[in-house]
Amino acid sequence: MTKATPDVISRAAELRDMLAEYDYHYYVLDDPKVPDAEYDRLFRELQDLEAKYPDIVTPDSPTQRVGARGETTFEEVEHRIPMLSLDNAFSEEELRDFDRRVRDRLKTSDDIEYVGEPKLDGLAVSLHFESGILTRAATRGDGYTGEDITANIRTISSIPLKLRGNSFPDVVEVRGEVYMPRKGFETLNKRLADRGEKTFVNPRNAAAGSLRQKKSSVTARRPLEMCAYSVALEDESRLPATHWEALQQVKKWGFRINPEMCKATGVEACLDAYNDLMEKRAGLPYEIDGIVFKVNSLALQQKLGFVSRAPRWAIAQKFPAQEELTVIEDVEFQV
Ligand code: NAD
């Protein structure tokens, strides 16, 4: 193993400190200090150093954990099934590497069937239903412990308070993204600016800030929507065979699923799906920052498992940074 030089060790420590500080501003204060593209660059630099010198990895490194935990005024909720993050691919080559790793692990040269879903830029929520009734809603938090935001979630009209139909398990958890469509974001920021209040940097932070309001009457006035992207059941034998079918089931229960979702077999089809979605991106009524590819077979997902902060069966292929300019403009505007 190559031994890290003092320069490498001190750069890694510096990166960990910077990223931890940015995490705190982003996840806890809902007020990012730097554009996402800058954060992603530093995160990748740290990941590359840690890959080259595995002995410098520390358990508190941002590469080893999900999100950030800060003080909360909400009750804490434990996620029995962890809510993980996603690994990123920033180029075609990185997507090809991901597909190669998946096939190597599954010891197959066959094309893998993936589901491609727009990566909505909002925040992940977990919704628990018992006998079909929404009993608890939580943020992702650090993946293991989130915040109980049930009262606020109940104000979002695209979330069913009671599952439709009568074919659902006694206890089921639906996960998805709460986001703020572009139009709603602009109207909200204008309203805040007119009142001389602080505006939000982007729709993602507006959604996070709105969901974490102490008064649910404030959340109710925020234009939030939700799109479901997975189902979690402790008894996995009750799940259908594929992720695609699981989402069709969730749709029948009354959730919105993303109409741009597609199946793609093999990495070439994934690259086509990426290009198709990128062309549609500007015309969508909400912001997306990439496309998420997930292995469709739930049995294969289980075989692949996960590493510390992300599943091995999914990847987010990011679009080129658009926000870099807008965020910098916003920062200048605020100064
Ligand atoms: P992420 O955004 O990289 O990916 C995981 C998240 O994607 C999930 O938790 C979920 O909320 C979301 N998602 C959207 N659509 C999905 C779908 N169809 N299926 C599954 N998940 C879907 O998550 P993260 O770990 O919260 O954040 C890391 C990213 O956040 C960084 O890459 C960076 O861009 C940004 N960030 C920025 C700052 C900053 O200071 N600007 C700080 C921290 C993080």
Residues whose N, C-alpha, C, O or C-beta is under 5 A from the ligand:
A	BS01	NAD	Y22 D23 Y26 P32 K33 V34 P35 D36 Y39 D40 G67 L84 S85 L86 E117 P118 K119 L120 G122 L123 A124 E177 Y229 V292
